């Protein structure tokens, strides 16, 4: 039976409708790397993956879990799922875009160096996009204080769960 060895919940502010999960020393601009996902949840390379988000001006909630073995798949209200394998050198970083800001910088993994199985689950993507669209119908001026206050209430509505474990 597998068990969770790490859990981290953080807000992530996607840039260009995505964030990147990668090995801290990966060359993010190297040839052969992933291209931004267009019709899928993720796009992968050997040591990095890009996760597509439904919106960008709002923060999303990301939960990272490391397991000692593959966790059992589940749905628990999650709407979409993607899987891949990443090569990590015992650490994990979360990059929010071209600004170079890292939401997580070199999180040490107990599994060490090697291939990691990865599952990404999403929740509330469609609801967050719909709610954000409704703000524009409710408020005529997106620069108004009322619009900005209502927008802040949508922070974290879109949720992602990233589970990873060392492949045997």
C-alpha positions in Angstrom: 0.0 0.0 0.0 1.4 3.4 -0.9 1.6 6.3 1.5 1.9 10.0 1.0 5.3 11.4 2.2 4.9 15.1 1.3 1.9 17.5 0.9 2.3 21.2 0.0 -0.6 23.6 -0.8 0.3 26.8 -2.5 -1.3 29.5 -4.7 0.2 29.8 -8.2 -0.4 32.7 -10.6 -0.2 31.3 -14.1 1.2 33.4 -16.9 -0.1 32.9 -20.5 -2.7 30.4 -19.1 -0.1 27.9 -17.8 2.5 27.1 -15.2 5.5 24.8 -15.5 6.6 21.8 -13.3 10.3 21.0 -13.8 13.7 19.9 -12.5 15.4 23.0 -11.0 18.4 22.7 -13.3 16.4 21.9 -16.5 17.0 24.3 -19.4 13.5 25.5 -20.0 14.3 27.0 -23.4 16.2 24.0 -24.7 15.2 22.5 -28.1 12.9 19.6 -27.8 11.2 20.9 -24.7 7.4 21.0 -24.3 5.3 23.5 -26.3 2.5 25.3 -24.5 -0.5 22.9 -24.4 -3.4 24.0 -26.7 -6.0 21.2 -26.6 -4.8 19.2 -23.7 -4.2 19.6 -20.0 -0.4 19.1 -20.2 2.5 19.1 -22.6 5.7 17.3 -21.5 9.4 17.0 -22.1 12.0 14.8 -20.4 12.4 16.9 -17.3 9.6 19.4 -17.4 5.8 19.7 -18.1 3.5 22.6 -18.8 0.1 22.6 -17.2 -2.7 24.5 -19.0 -4.9 26.7 -16.9 -8.4 28.0 -17.8 -7.6 31.6 -16.7 -4.7 33.8 -16.1 -5.4 36.9 -14.1 -6.4 34.9 -11.1 -4.4 32.7 -8.8 -5.0 28.9 -8.9 -4.6 26.5 -5.9 -2.0 23.9 -6.4 -1.5 20.9 -4.1 1.7 18.9 -4.5 1.9 15.4 -3.1 4.9 13.0 -3.2 4.1 9.3 -2.6 6.4 6.4 -1.9 4.7 4.4 -4.6 1.9 5.0 -7.2 -1.2 6.2 -5.3 -4.5 4.7 -6.1 -6.3 6.8 -8.8 -9.4 8.7 -7.7 -11.8 11.3 -8.8 -13.1 13.1 -5.6 -14.7 15.8 -7.7 -11.8 16.3 -10.0 -12.9 17.0 -13.6 -9.8 16.1 -15.7 -6.7 14.0 -15.4 -3.4 13.7 -17.2 -0.4 11.5 -16.7 3.3 11.5 -17.6 6.8 10.5 -16.5 9.4 13.2 -15.6 13.1 12.8 -14.9 13.9 14.7 -11.7 17.2 15.0 -9.9 15.7 14.8 -6.5 14.1 18.2 -6.5 11.0 19.9 -8.0 10.3 23.5 -9.1 7.1 25.3 -10.1 7.6 28.2 -12.5 4.8 30.6 -13.2 6.0 31.8 -16.6 8.5 33.8 -18.5 9.1 36.2 -15.6 11.3 33.6 -14.0 9.3 33.7 -10.7 9.2 30.3 -9.1 6.3 29.5 -6.8 8.4 26.6 -5.6 12.2 26.6 -5.9 14.0 23.2 -5.6 11.6 21.3 -3.3 13.6 18.3 -2.1 12.0 15.0 -3.0 12.5 11.9 -0.8 12.6 9.6 -3.9 15.9 11.0 -5.0 17.1 11.1 -8.6 15.2 9.2 -11.3 12.0 8.9 -13.3 8.8 10.0 -11.5 5.3 9.0 -12.4 3.1 12.2 -12.4 -0.7 12.6 -12.3 -2.3 16.0 -12.6 -6.0 16.4 -11.6 -8.1 19.6 -12.1 -11.2 20.9 -10.4 -13.5 23.9 -11.0 -11.9 25.0 -14.3 -15.2 25.5 -16.2 -16.9 27.1 -13.1 -14.0 29.5 -12.7 -14.2 30.6 -16.3 -18.0 31.0 -16.2 -17.8 33.0 -12.9 -15.1 35.3 -14.3 -17.3 35.8 -17.5 -20.2 36.7 -15.3 -18.2 39.5 -13.6 -18.0 41.3 -17.0 -21.8 41.0 -17.4 -22.4 42.2 -13.8 -19.9 45.1 -13.8 -19.6 47.5 -16.7 -16.1 48.7 -15.7 -13.5 46.0 -15.1 -11.2 48.7 -13.4 -13.9 49.6 -10.8 -13.4 48.7 -7.1 -16.5 46.6 -7.2 -15.2 44.5 -10.1 -11.8 44.0 -8.4 -13.4 43.0 -5.1 -15.6 40.4 -6.8 -12.6 39.2 -8.8 -10.6 38.6 -5.7 -13.3 36.2 -4.4 -12.5 33.9 -7.4 -8.9 33.5 -6.3 -8.1 29.8 -5.8 -11.4 28.5 -7.2 -9.5 26.7 -10.0 -7.6 23.8 -8.3 -4.9 21.4 -9.4 -3.5 18.3 -7.7 -0.1 17.1 -8.7 0.8 13.6 -7.4 4.3 12.2 -8.0 6.2 9.1 -7.0 9.5 7.5 -7.9 9.0 4.9 -10.7 10.6 1.5 -9.9 
